[in-house]
Amino acid sequence: MFVSRDLADHGISRDRLRRSDIATLGPGLYADRNRDFTEPELARALCAKYSHLVLSGVNAARVHEMPLPPQLSTWDPAAPMSFTTSLKDARPHPMIDLHFSRVEPHEVRTLRRGNHTLQILSRVRTWLDLASIVPLDYLVAAGDALVRVPRPNLEIGRTGAYATLAELEAAVAAYPGLPGICRARKALELIRVGSDSAQESRARLAMVFAGLKEPRLNVPILDEHGRIVCSPDFFWERERVVGEYDGDYHRTLDAIERDRTKDFMYADRGLEVFRLHIRDLPLLPLSAPDDVVMRALGNSRAAAVSQRALRRRTRIACGPTRS
């Protein structure tokens, strides 16, 4: 992937551009037909040609590896890329979905690779822009991912959260008229530190929208010697109930065996455990209004399974009623 000004660096003459192995993607934008180019590579090339552009929207979210609904999680090379600019006289381009908006210097990040740089909106500003694109549940999930504190034994090289709740609040306050700002304000009230995945976030929202007591998230349970034995996804300490969301990686034989061992450990400590799966949560259209999202999750099987476990434990704790 290269632009006209890179021809000399690549040792390519203009006559060479006429050969069949070079594809012309747009004015002054070329690619090698013998290899597939990636989303960041195309974004870098467009930024190299148009220096005022900043990658934004869903494209920025994917480059940042932020959670997105399944309908948006895969890049379509034929679709225009979302870029934001503050230049009011910027010209349209068939490969660019151009957005005009104020962009502050602290909201831009620069990713470098070789001689090319990619200007991209920060994760916080990208989260704010997603408010007009994704439903409420995935906006909360993206916010949870930003404020999540990484686990030292799982994520080498990252010690802190990508953002704080205060930074998200400041971003919302800075753009009172931005499309989707009402949804962003609502999402702020629902974001929590502790979820390890988008589906854990959505499962928690199902519990909240069903009116259940909010669980603690991934808090360590200690043995009699003060050692961590596990950290359940959801924990109701007073009710002695734990919940686990089982993603795709729980389907292997090794994972099934580990989960069974954990369940025995929970039972030994007098804890009731329930497990949730992807089919327990509804997949909603991107255009779903907030009230539809809240109602669908609150009436989901994930909410019903959680509610049954909590009610059962409450009945056990209270003991049988006398007639």
Contacts in CASP RR format, 6 or more apart in sequence:
PFRMAT RR
TARGET T0000
AUTHOR 0000-0000-0000
METHOD contacts of the structure
MODEL  1
MFVSRDLADHGISRDRLRRSDIATLGPGLYADRNRDFTEPELARALCAKY
SHLVLSGVNAARVHEMPLPPQLSTWDPAAPMSFTTSLKDARPHPMIDLHF
SRVEPHEVRTLRRGNHTLQILSRVRTWLDLASIVPLDYLVAAGDALVRVP
RPNLEIGRTGAYATLAELEAAVAAYPGLPGICRARKALELIRVGSDSAQE
SRARLAMVFAGLKEPRLNVPILDEHGRIVCSPDFFWERERVVGEYDGDYH
RTLDAIERDRTKDFMYADRGLEVFRLHIRDLPLLPLSAPDDVVMRALGNS
RAAAVSQRALRRRTRIACGPTRS
1 30 0 8 1.000
1 31 0 8 1.000
1 32 0 8 1.000
1 37 0 8 1.000
1 41 0 8 1.000
1 42 0 8 1.000
1 44 0 8 1.000
1 45 0 8 1.000
2 9 0 8 1.000
2 10 0 8 1.000
2 12 0 8 1.000
2 30 0 8 1.000
2 31 0 8 1.000
2 45 0 8 1.000
3 28 0 8 1.000
3 29 0 8 1.000
3 30 0 8 1.000
3 45 0 8 1.000
3 48 0 8 1.000
3 49 0 8 1.000
4 28 0 8 1.000
4 49 0 8 1.000
5 48 0 8 1.000
5 49 0 8 1.000
6 48 0 8 1.000
6 115 0 8 1.000
7 13 0 8 1.000
7 14 0 8 1.000
7 17 0 8 1.000
9 115 0 8 1.000
12 22 0 8 1.000
16 22 0 8 1.000
17 24 0 8 1.000
17 30 0 8 1.000
20 33 0 8 1.000
21 32 0 8 1.000
21 33 0 8 1.000
21 34 0 8 1.000
22 30 0 8 1.000
22 31 0 8 1.000
22 32 0 8 1.000
22 33 0 8 1.000
23 30 0 8 1.000
23 31 0 8 1.000
23 32 0 8 1.000
23 33 0 8 1.000
24 30 0 8 1.000
25 31 0 8 1.000
25 42 0 8 1.000
25 95 0 8 1.000
26 94 0 8 1.000
26 95 0 8 1.000
28 49 0 8 1.000
29 45 0 8 1.000
29 46 0 8 1.000
29 49 0 8 1.000
29 95 0 8 1.000
31 37 0 8 1.000
37 77 0 8 1.000
39 59 0 8 1.000
39 62 0 8 1.000
39 63 0 8 1.000
39 75 0 8 1.000
39 77 0 8 1.000
39 81 0 8 1.000
40 63 0 8 1.000
40 111 0 8 1.000
40 113 0 8 1.000
40 118 0 8 1.000
42 77 0 8 1.000
42 81 0 8 1.000
42 95 0 8 1.000
43 55 0 8 1.000
43 59 0 8 1.000
43 63 0 8 1.000
43 81 0 8 1.000
43 118 0 8 1.000
43 120 0 8 1.000
44 111 0 8 1.000
44 113 0 8 1.000
44 116 0 8 1.000
44 117 0 8 1.000
44 118 0 8 1.000
45 116 0 8 1.000
46 53 0 8 1.000
46 81 0 8 1.000
46 83 0 8 1.000
46 93 0 8 1.000
46 95 0 8 1.000
46 96 0 8 1.000
47 53 0 8 1.000
47 55 0 8 1.000
47 116 0 8 1.000
47 117 0 8 1.000
47 118 0 8 1.000
47 119 0 8 1.000
48 116 0 8 1.000
48 117 0 8 1.000
50 83 0 8 1.000
50 90 0 8 1.000
50 93 0 8 1.000
50 96 0 8 1.000
51 119 0 8 1.000
52 85 0 8 1.000
52 86 0 8 1.000
52 87 0 8 1.000
52 90 0 8 1.000
53 83 0 8 1.000
53 84 0 8 1.000
53 85 0 8 1.000
53 96 0 8 1.000
53 119 0 8 1.000
54 83 0 8 1.000
54 84 0 8 1.000
54 85 0 8 1.000
54 103 0 8 1.000
54 108 0 8 1.000
54 119 0 8 1.000
54 120 0 8 1.000
54 121 0 8 1.000
55 63 0 8 1.000
55 81 0 8 1.000
55 82 0 8 1.000
55 83 0 8 1.000
55 84 0 8 1.000
55 118 0 8 1.000
55 119 0 8 1.000
55 120 0 8 1.000
55 121 0 8 1.000
56 82 0 8 1.000
56 83 0 8 1.000
56 84 0 8 1.000
56 99 0 8 1.000
56 120 0 8 1.000
56 121 0 8 1.000
56 125 0 8 1.000
56 126 0 8 1.000
56 129 0 8 1.000
57 82 0 8 1.000
57 84 0 8 1.000
57 99 0 8 1.000
57 121 0 8 1.000
57 126 0 8 1.000
57 129 0 8 1.000
57 130 0 8 1.000
57 133 0 8 1.000
58 68 0 8 1.000
58 72 0 8 1.000
58 82 0 8 1.000
58 130 0 8 1.000
58 133 0 8 1.000
59 75 0 8 1.000
59 81 0 8 1.000
59 82 0 8 1.000
60 82 0 8 1.000
60 120 0 8 1.000
60 121 0 8 1.000
60 126 0 8 1.000
60 129 0 8 1.000
61 68 0 8 1.000
61 72 0 8 1.000
61 126 0 8 1.000
61 130 0 8 1.000
61 142 0 8 1.000
62 68 0 8 1.000
62 72 0 8 1.000
62 73 0 8 1.000
62 75 0 8 1.000
63 111 0 8 1.000
63 118 0 8 1.000
63 120 0 8 1.000
64 120 0 8 1.000
64 123 0 8 1.000
64 126 0 8 1.000
66 123 0 8 1.000
66 126 0 8 1.000
66 127 0 8 1.000
66 130 0 8 1.000
66 142 0 8 1.000
66 145 0 8 1.000
66 146 0 8 1.000
67 138 0 8 1.000
67 141 0 8 1.000
67 142 0 8 1.000
67 145 0 8 1.000
67 197 0 8 1.000
67 198 0 8 1.000
67 201 0 8 1.000
68 134 0 8 1.000
68 138 0 8 1.000
68 142 0 8 1.000
69 134 0 8 1.000
69 135 0 8 1.000
69 138 0 8 1.000
69 283 0 8 1.000
69 286 0 8 1.000
70 283 0 8 1.000
71 286 0 8 1.000
72 133 0 8 1.000
72 134 0 8 1.000
72 286 0 8 1.000
80 94 0 8 1.000
80 95 0 8 1.000
80 96 0 8 1.000
80 97 0 8 1.000
81 95 0 8 1.000
81 96 0 8 1.000
81 97 0 8 1.000
82 97 0 8 1.000
82 99 0 8 1.000
83 96 0 8 1.000
83 97 0 8 1.000
83 98 0 8 1.000
83 99 0 8 1.000
84 98 0 8 1.000
84 99 0 8 1.000
84 100 0 8 1.000
84 101 0 8 1.000
84 103 0 8 1.000
84 121 0 8 1.000
84 129 0 8 1.000
85 98 0 8 1.000
85 99 0 8 1.000
85 100 0 8 1.000
85 103 0 8 1.000
86 100 0 8 1.000
86 101 0 8 1.000
86 102 0 8 1.000
86 103 0 8 1.000
88 100 0 8 1.000
90 98 0 8 1.000
90 100 0 8 1.000
92 98 0 8 1.000
101 178 0 8 1.000
102 175 0 8 1.000
103 121 0 8 1.000
103 125 0 8 1.000
104 174 0 8 1.000
106 122 0 8 1.000
107 121 0 8 1.000
107 122 0 8 1.000
107 124 0 8 1.000
107 125 0 8 1.000
108 119 0 8 1.000
108 120 0 8 1.000
108 121 0 8 1.000
108 122 0 8 1.000
109 119 0 8 1.000
109 120 0 8 1.000
109 121 0 8 1.000
109 122 0 8 1.000
110 117 0 8 1.000
110 118 0 8 1.000
110 119 0 8 1.000
110 120 0 8 1.000
111 117 0 8 1.000
111 118 0 8 1.000
111 120 0 8 1.000
112 118 0 8 1.000
120 126 0 8 1.000
121 129 0 8 1.000
123 146 0 8 1.000
123 162 0 8 1.000
123 163 0 8 1.000
124 146 0 8 1.000
124 163 0 8 1.000
124 167 0 8 1.000
124 168 0 8 1.000
124 171 0 8 1.000
125 171 0 8 1.000
127 139 0 8 1.000
127 142 0 8 1.000
127 143 0 8 1.000
127 146 0 8 1.000
127 163 0 8 1.000
127 168 0 8 1.000
127 171 0 8 1.000
127 184 0 8 1.000
128 168 0 8 1.000
128 171 0 8 1.000
128 172 0 8 1.000
128 175 0 8 1.000
128 178 0 8 1.000
128 184 0 8 1.000
129 178 0 8 1.000
130 138 0 8 1.000
130 139 0 8 1.000
130 142 0 8 1.000
131 139 0 8 1.000
131 178 0 8 1.000
131 179 0 8 1.000
131 180 0 8 1.000
131 181 0 8 1.000
131 183 0 8 1.000
131 184 0 8 1.000
131 187 0 8 1.000
132 178 0 8 1.000
132 179 0 8 1.000
132 180 0 8 1.000
132 183 0 8 1.000
133 286 0 8 1.000
134 142 0 8 1.000
134 286 0 8 1.000
135 284 0 8 1.000
135 285 0 8 1.000
135 286 0 8 1.000
135 288 0 8 1.000
135 290 0 8 1.000
135 293 0 8 1.000
136 183 0 8 1.000
136 186 0 8 1.000
136 187 0 8 1.000
136 190 0 8 1.000
136 288 0 8 1.000
136 290 0 8 1.000
136 293 0 8 1.000
136 294 0 8 1.000
137 201 0 8 1.000
137 202 0 8 1.000
137 205 0 8 1.000
137 284 0 8 1.000
137 293 0 8 1.000
137 297 0 8 1.000
138 198 0 8 1.000
138 202 0 8 1.000
139 183 0 8 1.000
139 184 0 8 1.000
139 187 0 8 1.000
140 187 0 8 1.000
140 190 0 8 1.000
140 191 0 8 1.000
140 201 0 8 1.000
140 202 0 8 1.000
140 205 0 8 1.000
141 195 0 8 1.000
141 198 0 8 1.000
141 199 0 8 1.000
141 201 0 8 1.000
141 202 0 8 1.000
142 198 0 8 1.000
143 163 0 8 1.000
143 168 0 8 1.000
143 187 0 8 1.000
143 191 0 8 1.000
144 191 0 8 1.000
144 192 0 8 1.000
144 193 0 8 1.000
144 194 0 8 1.000
144 195 0 8 1.000
144 198 0 8 1.000
144 200 0 8 1.000
144 201 0 8 1.000
145 162 0 8 1.000
145 195 0 8 1.000
145 198 0 8 1.000
145 201 0 8 1.000
146 161 0 8 1.000
146 162 0 8 1.000
146 163 0 8 1.000
146 168 0 8 1.000
147 161 0 8 1.000
147 162 0 8 1.000
147 163 0 8 1.000
147 164 0 8 1.000
147 165 0 8 1.000
147 168 0 8 1.000
147 191 0 8 1.000
147 192 0 8 1.000
147 193 0 8 1.000
148 161 0 8 1.000
148 162 0 8 1.000
148 193 0 8 1.000
148 194 0 8 1.000
148 195 0 8 1.000
148 196 0 8 1.000
149 160 0 8 1.000
149 161 0 8 1.000
149 193 0 8 1.000
149 194 0 8 1.000
150 158 0 8 1.000
150 159 0 8 1.000
150 160 0 8 1.000
150 161 0 8 1.000
152 159 0 8 1.000
161 193 0 8 1.000
165 188 0 8 1.000
165 191 0 8 1.000
165 193 0 8 1.000
168 188 0 8 1.000
168 191 0 8 1.000
169 188 0 8 1.000
172 181 0 8 1.000
172 184 0 8 1.000
172 185 0 8 1.000
172 188 0 8 1.000
175 181 0 8 1.000
178 184 0 8 1.000
183 290 0 8 1.000
186 290 0 8 1.000
190 205 0 8 1.000
190 208 0 8 1.000
192 201 0 8 1.000
192 204 0 8 1.000
192 217 0 8 1.000
193 217 0 8 1.000
194 217 0 8 1.000
194 218 0 8 1.000
195 201 0 8 1.000
195 204 0 8 1.000
195 217 0 8 1.000
195 218 0 8 1.000
195 233 0 8 1.000
196 218 0 8 1.000
196 233 0 8 1.000
197 245 0 8 1.000
197 247 0 8 1.000
199 245 0 8 1.000
199 247 0 8 1.000
199 278 0 8 1.000
199 281 0 8 1.000
200 217 0 8 1.000
200 233 0 8 1.000
200 234 0 8 1.000
200 245 0 8 1.000
202 281 0 8 1.000
202 297 0 8 1.000
202 302 0 8 1.000
203 233 0 8 1.000
203 234 0 8 1.000
203 245 0 8 1.000
203 276 0 8 1.000
203 280 0 8 1.000
203 281 0 8 1.000
203 302 0 8 1.000
203 306 0 8 1.000
204 214 0 8 1.000
204 215 0 8 1.000
204 217 0 8 1.000
204 234 0 8 1.000
205 297 0 8 1.000
206 280 0 8 1.000
206 281 0 8 1.000
206 297 0 8 1.000
206 298 0 8 1.000
206 300 0 8 1.000
206 302 0 8 1.000
206 303 0 8 1.000
206 306 0 8 1.000
207 214 0 8 1.000
207 215 0 8 1.000
207 234 0 8 1.000
207 302 0 8 1.000
207 303 0 8 1.000
207 306 0 8 1.000
208 214 0 8 1.000
209 294 0 8 1.000
209 295 0 8 1.000
209 297 0 8 1.000
209 298 0 8 1.000
209 303 0 8 1.000
210 297 0 8 1.000
210 298 0 8 1.000
210 299 0 8 1.000
210 303 0 8 1.000
210 304 0 8 1.000
210 306 0 8 1.000
210 307 0 8 1.000
211 298 0 8 1.000
212 303 0 8 1.000
212 306 0 8 1.000
212 307 0 8 1.000
212 310 0 8 1.000
213 236 0 8 1.000
213 239 0 8 1.000
213 310 0 8 1.000
215 234 0 8 1.000
215 235 0 8 1.000
215 236 0 8 1.000
215 243 0 8 1.000
216 234 0 8 1.000
216 235 0 8 1.000
216 236 0 8 1.000
216 237 0 8 1.000
217 233 0 8 1.000
217 234 0 8 1.000
217 235 0 8 1.000
218 231 0 8 1.000
218 232 0 8 1.000
218 233 0 8 1.000
219 231 0 8 1.000
219 232 0 8 1.000
219 235 0 8 1.000
220 228 0 8 1.000
220 229 0 8 1.000
220 230 0 8 1.000
220 231 0 8 1.000
221 228 0 8 1.000
221 229 0 8 1.000
221 230 0 8 1.000
221 231 0 8 1.000
221 232 0 8 1.000
221 235 0 8 1.000
221 242 0 8 1.000
221 269 0 8 1.000
222 228 0 8 1.000
222 229 0 8 1.000
223 229 0 8 1.000
229 265 0 8 1.000
230 262 0 8 1.000
230 265 0 8 1.000
230 266 0 8 1.000
232 242 0 8 1.000
232 243 0 8 1.000
232 244 0 8 1.000
232 266 0 8 1.000
232 273 0 8 1.000
233 242 0 8 1.000
233 243 0 8 1.000
233 244 0 8 1.000
233 245 0 8 1.000
234 242 0 8 1.000
234 243 0 8 1.000
234 244 0 8 1.000
234 245 0 8 1.000
234 306 0 8 1.000
235 241 0 8 1.000
235 242 0 8 1.000
235 243 0 8 1.000
236 242 0 8 1.000
236 310 0 8 1.000
236 313 0 8 1.000
239 310 0 8 1.000
239 313 0 8 1.000
239 314 0 8 1.000
239 317 0 8 1.000
240 270 0 8 1.000
240 271 0 8 1.000
240 272 0 8 1.000
240 313 0 8 1.000
240 317 0 8 1.000
241 271 0 8 1.000
241 272 0 8 1.000
241 273 0 8 1.000
241 274 0 8 1.000
241 309 0 8 1.000
241 310 0 8 1.000
241 313 0 8 1.000
242 266 0 8 1.000
242 271 0 8 1.000
242 272 0 8 1.000
242 273 0 8 1.000
242 274 0 8 1.000
243 273 0 8 1.000
243 274 0 8 1.000
243 275 0 8 1.000
243 276 0 8 1.000
243 306 0 8 1.000
243 309 0 8 1.000
244 259 0 8 1.000
244 262 0 8 1.000
244 273 0 8 1.000
244 274 0 8 1.000
244 275 0 8 1.000
244 276 0 8 1.000
245 275 0 8 1.000
245 276 0 8 1.000
245 277 0 8 1.000
246 259 0 8 1.000
246 275 0 8 1.000
246 276 0 8 1.000
246 277 0 8 1.000
247 277 0 8 1.000
247 278 0 8 1.000
248 278 0 8 1.000
249 255 0 8 1.000
250 256 0 8 1.000
250 259 0 8 1.000
259 275 0 8 1.000
262 273 0 8 1.000
263 273 0 8 1.000
266 272 0 8 1.000
266 273 0 8 1.000
267 273 0 8 1.000
272 309 0 8 1.000
272 312 0 8 1.000
272 313 0 8 1.000
274 305 0 8 1.000
274 306 0 8 1.000
274 308 0 8 1.000
274 309 0 8 1.000
276 302 0 8 1.000
276 305 0 8 1.000
276 306 0 8 1.000
279 301 0 8 1.000
280 300 0 8 1.000
280 301 0 8 1.000
280 302 0 8 1.000
280 305 0 8 1.000
281 297 0 8 1.000
281 300 0 8 1.000
281 301 0 8 1.000
281 302 0 8 1.000
282 296 0 8 1.000
282 297 0 8 1.000
282 300 0 8 1.000
284 292 0 8 1.000
284 293 0 8 1.000
284 296 0 8 1.000
288 296 0 8 1.000
297 303 0 8 1.000
END
